[in-house]
Amino acid sequence: MGECKEYDLVIIGAGAAGMTAAVLAAGSSLRVALVEKNSQCGRKLLLTGKGRCNITNTRPWEELSPHIHPDAAFFRPAFMSFSNTDTVAMFQSLGLPVTVERGMRVFPQSGRSSDVRDALLRRIVSSDNIDLEYNSEVVSIDRTSCGLTLSVMRTEERISAYSLRAAAVIIATGGLSYPATGSTGDGYRLAGRLGHTVTPTMPSLTALVPEKYNFALIGLTLRNVSLSLLVDGGVVQTEFGELTFTDGGLEGALGFRVSRRAVKALTEGKKVEAVIDLKPAVPAAELKARVEREYRPGLGLDRFLERFLPLQAVRPFIEAAPSLTVQNLPVRLKNWRMPIKGFVDYRRAVVTAGGVSLKEISRKTMESKLVPGLYFAGEVMDLDADTGGYNLQIAFSTAAAAVRSVINRSTLR
Ligand SMILES: Cc1cc2nc3c(=O)[nH]c(=O)nc-3n(C[C@H](O)[C@H](O)[C@H](O)COP(=O)(O)OP(=O)(O)OC[C@H]3O[C@@H](n4cnc5c(N)ncnc54)[C@H](O)[C@@H]3O)c2cc1C
């Protein structure tokens, strides 16, 4: 083992949460190391919002909290002390103007996620009290009499290179989704070795794969439809909006919104079905009357269906319902059933559900209840959210709670 450097705070992972923690510690009296295993920081941030980065969502807590899983109450104190308004203010103070779009989603005005990453990075590298270490993977954390000691490996050499000692450590290593960005579950192992429980993880905000998936649907987006998720025959969730068929399966806002429950049910071996109502705004009786009014004998069913469906959906719809007739058409249009056989794994899932158990973390400070001085921030915890900017807000708020607690402790000493 080589040299041992001493810090007040070591932040593991320079993703959304780790970089925010560093930004909020910039200029404080803390000596901080931000340790990142990649050769650059915020790789996942660059991918967010299809390259535009949906930073946060301006909804008030009452409307935002239903989008947080599995325990919004845990997140509340962190959100109240560093809210979506604080996120916007932070980026504005970093020289990044933002704009609010449909669904109260906040994006950088430039429309570039790289500007979000760079705004955070500029503040970090211009701060005298922060050392940013790239290509450095934390492989273990040990409790010692003088704090926490971290073993760090230089990623290009694959040998233990040096150690770090600090009174406080924030684990901000992310989850398991998009592992190519550096989120490979290291935080679960680090926390687990220190006695923390890691609740089972699963991909969320991911594509659901229908049985006998009709590839002719790929590329189609159905607008203003509703999707009901059935588990073991019972409806557990119904959502309204846009459904996109991709090479993975059912995606888009609707696919993603039901994916968390669907993946959980599938991993528990339950029967999962998606039922699409192609005309949710039209009551069944009205739809029946319209079909009876407009159908002319001799008109092929496929031609007639073009009045109700985008052309690309017509053939797959007919093929999915071989006994389709004009009589049962209204019922079928409101019940396009797709049994779901699986889901797309972490390689393309937007977030990881599950993680370091919230029961062992203080909701006010994000400090471990088991290991004094150990903190968590971001997706490494058993905290995730729907699409809409909520996942990044989790990263920002929890990072703020952790770093403020470390600063408060240091000023008390
Ligand atoms: C394609 C895609 C689009 C998304 N779009 C949005 C969006 O628009 N809005 C939104 O709110 N959310 C979005 N998300 C989710 C959001 O990006 C994540 O929830 C968020 O980045 C989590 O932040 P984090 O800091 O906890 O983890 P990450 O951003 O994953 O950062 C973790 C960092 O830790 C580093 N690391 C890991 N292990 C170690 C180790 N042992 N030593 C040193 N460093 C380590 C990693 O290399 C990485 O840099 C998107 C996700 C994806 C995949």
The ligand as a Tripos MOL2 file, in Angstrom:
@<TRIPOS>MOLECULE
LIG
   53    58     1     0     0
SMALL
NO_CHARGES

@<TRIPOS>ATOM
      1 C1        -30.3740    7.1630  -20.0220 C.3       1 LIG1
      2 C2        -30.7300    7.8300  -18.7220 C.ar      1 LIG1
      3 C3        -31.4470    9.0190  -18.7320 C.ar      1 LIG1
      4 C4        -31.7980    9.6230  -17.5250 C.ar      1 LIG1
      5 N1        -32.4510   10.8240  -17.5900 N.ar      1 LIG1
      6 C5        -32.7850   11.4310  -16.4210 C.ar      1 LIG1
      7 C6        -33.3810   12.7280  -16.4450 C.ar      1 LIG1
      8 O1        -33.5000   13.3730  -17.4900 O.2       1 LIG1
      9 N2        -33.7710   13.2590  -15.2440 N.ar      1 LIG1
     10 C7        -33.6020   12.6060  -14.0500 C.ar      1 LIG1
     11 O2        -33.9960   13.1180  -13.0180 O.2       1 LIG1
     12 N3        -32.9750   11.4080  -14.0080 N.ar      1 LIG1
     13 C8        -32.5460   10.8240  -15.1510 C.ar      1 LIG1
     14 N4        -31.8890    9.6190  -15.1140 N.ar      1 LIG1
     15 C9        -31.5570    9.0370  -13.7790 C.3       1 LIG1
     16 C10       -30.3600    9.7980  -13.1580 C.3       1 LIG1
     17 O3        -29.3770    9.9980  -14.1490 O.3       1 LIG1
     18 C11       -29.7530    9.0110  -11.9910 C.3       1 LIG1
     19 O4        -30.7620    8.6940  -11.0700 O.3       1 LIG1
     20 C12       -28.6550    9.8470  -11.3240 C.3       1 LIG1
     21 O5        -27.6100   10.0840  -12.2410 O.3       1 LIG1
     22 C13       -28.1100    9.1540  -10.0870 C.3       1 LIG1
     23 O6        -27.0530    9.9490   -9.5970 O.3       1 LIG1
     24 P1        -25.9240    9.3100   -8.6710 P.3       1 LIG1
     25 O7        -24.9250   10.3860   -8.4600 O.co2     1 LIG1
     26 O8        -26.5580    8.6710   -7.5030 O.co2     1 LIG1
     27 O9        -25.2840    8.1420   -9.5240 O.3       1 LIG1
     28 P2        -24.4690    8.2180  -10.9270 P.3       1 LIG1
     29 O10       -24.8870    9.4040  -11.7100 O.co2     1 LIG1
     30 O11       -24.6380    6.8750  -11.5130 O.co2     1 LIG1
     31 O12       -22.9740    8.4470  -10.4620 O.3       1 LIG1
     32 C14       -22.2390    7.4900   -9.7590 C.3       1 LIG1
     33 C15       -20.7390    7.7670   -9.9930 C.3       1 LIG1
     34 O13       -19.9710    6.9820   -9.0810 O.3       1 LIG1
     35 C16       -18.8410    6.4600   -9.7600 C.3       1 LIG1
     36 N5        -18.4090    5.2730   -9.0340 N.ar      1 LIG1
     37 C17       -19.0820    4.1060   -8.8820 C.ar      1 LIG1
     38 N6        -18.3850    3.2530   -8.1190 N.ar      1 LIG1
     39 C18       -17.2360    3.8940   -7.7660 C.ar      1 LIG1
     40 C19       -16.1020    3.5190   -6.9770 C.ar      1 LIG1
     41 N7        -16.0140    2.3200   -6.3890 N.pl3     1 LIG1
     42 N8        -15.1110    4.4030   -6.8250 N.ar      1 LIG1
     43 C20       -15.1550    5.6220   -7.4160 C.ar      1 LIG1
     44 N9        -16.2040    6.0290   -8.1800 N.ar      1 LIG1
     45 C21       -17.2410    5.1680   -8.3500 C.ar      1 LIG1
     46 C22       -19.3900    6.1680  -11.1580 C.3       1 LIG1
     47 O14       -18.3430    6.0430  -12.0910 O.3       1 LIG1
     48 C23       -20.2800    7.3790  -11.3880 C.3       1 LIG1
     49 O15       -19.5660    8.4410  -11.9620 O.3       1 LIG1
     50 C24       -31.4720    9.0210  -16.2900 C.ar      1 LIG1
     51 C25       -30.7370    7.8330  -16.2860 C.ar      1 LIG1
     52 C26       -30.3570    7.2450  -17.4860 C.ar      1 LIG1
     53 C27       -29.5550    5.9730  -17.4460 C.3       1 LIG1
@<TRIPOS>BOND
     1     1     2 1
     2     2     3 ar
     3     2    52 ar
     4     3     4 ar
     5     4     5 ar
     6     4    50 ar
     7     5     6 ar
     8     6     7 ar
     9     6    13 1
    10     7     8 2
    11     7     9 ar
    12     9    10 ar
    13    10    11 2
    14    10    12 ar
    15    12    13 ar
    16    13    14 ar
    17    14    15 1
    18    14    50 ar
    19    15    16 1
    20    16    17 1
    21    16    18 1
    22    18    19 1
    23    18    20 1
    24    20    21 1
    25    20    22 1
    26    22    23 1
    27    23    24 1
    28    24    25 2
    29    24    26 1
    30    24    27 1
    31    27    28 1
    32    28    29 2
    33    28    30 1
    34    28    31 1
    35    31    32 1
    36    32    33 1
    37    33    34 1
    38    33    48 1
    39    34    35 1
    40    35    36 1
    41    35    46 1
    42    36    37 ar
    43    36    45 ar
    44    37    38 ar
    45    38    39 ar
    46    39    40 ar
    47    39    45 ar
    48    40    41 1
    49    40    42 ar
    50    42    43 ar
    51    43    44 ar
    52    44    45 ar
    53    46    47 1
    54    46    48 1
    55    48    49 1
    56    50    51 ar
    57    51    52 ar
    58    52    53 1
@<TRIPOS>SUBSTRUCTURE
     1 LIG1         1 GROUP 0 **** ****
